[in-house]
Amino acid sequence: MITSTFNNELSILETEFKGPISRKEIIDYLSSFNKKNCYPKILKTIIDATEASAKFSFADIQAFNKEKNKFVDNYDLLISAVIINNPSTAAIGTLYGAIASNHKYKYKVFSTHEAALFWINSFSILI
């Protein structure tokens, strides 16, 4: 299950991945960014996937990147930090980051919320 809430105080979209997460759920989550225009043009996101298990494969990360590319130009900058504590999920997440990051999309995997928040907030210097 994937749930998101925009934290107005921090100006961060906070998302939780819980339980088994399928390819379809990830694609649906990513496609929601294309449908919502209420988010800031510089969007910071933290995804807590510490209670999730990946039910998709390494091959699916290409599909995730393709879906991301459909909406990334709607933003000036999209910064995504993912918190993962499972080695196999971390491997998939890191691989996705290697192919997905570009000048408008910054993505990194972390093991703690504090580290993810520190990294996300480091972009405030550039904004």
N, C-alpha and C positions, 0 to 999 in steps of 0.2 A: 504494500500500500504506500502511496506517495501523497503527502499532504504539505501544502505550502501556506505560509502566512507572511505578509509584509510587515516588518517591524519598523513602524514610523519613527520611533525614537532613535534607532540606529541606522535607519535608511538601508536596511538589508532584508532581502527576501530569504526567509528561513524555511528550509524544506527538510522533512524527515522521510527517509526511506525505511520502512519496517517490513520484516518478513521477507519471503521470496519475491524478488523483483524481476519481472519478465521484460523481454525486449519490447513488447507492445506498451507496457507501462512507461518505460523510458521514452519511447517515441512519442507517446501521448503527452508526457510531461514536457518534452522539448517543443512539441508543436504548440503547446499552450502559450509559449513566449511570442509566437507569431500572431496569436489572436488577441493578446492583451496589449493595449497601448497606454495603460495607466501607470506603468512602471517608469522610473526616471530614465533619462537617456544614458546616464552612467549608472548601470545596475550592478550592485554587489549582491552575491548570493552565497549562502553557506548551506551545504547539504550534509546533514547528519545521517550517515549510512552505517552507524555502528551496530544497529540492530537489524541489518539487512543481509540477505544473501543473494548473490547474483545468479539468476536463472537464465542467463544469456551467455554467449560465447565471445571469444576474442574476435571472431568474424563479424559480430554485430556492431562492434565499435565503428566500423566504416559507415553503417547505416545511421548511427547516432551523430556522427560528424556531418553527414549529408543533411540530416534534419536541422542541426544547429546552423548550418550555412544558409538555410532558408530565412532565418530571422536575424542573424547577427548584425546585418547592415541597418536594422531598425534602431540600433543603439550606437552611441558614440564609443562606449566601452562597456564590456560585459566581463565581470570578474567573478569567477566561481571557485570557491574552496570546498573541497569534499573531505569529510572526516570519516575515515575508514579504520577499523581495527582488525580486519580479517586479511591475512596475507594474499589469498587468491583474488579477493575483490580489489585489494590495493594494487595488485599487478595489472588487472584489467583497467582500473582507473588511471594508473600511471601511463599505460599504453595509450589510452584515449587522449590524455593530456599531450602526449608527444605528437599526435597527428592533428589535434584540434586547435591548439594554441596558435594565435596569430596576433597582429597588431591591434585588433578590436576585441579579441577574446583571450582572456588570461585564465588559466585553469591550473590548479595544483592540488595534490592529495596531502592530507595531514592526518596525524594520529590523535590530536587533541583539538578541542574547540578553541582554546586559548591561542594556539599557534595559528589556526585558521583565521581567527579574528585579527590577530596582529598583522598577518600578511595582507588581508583584505584592507585593513585600515592604513597600511603603508601606501596605498594608492591615493590616499587623500592628499598627500604631498604633491602629487602630479596634477591634481584636479583643481 
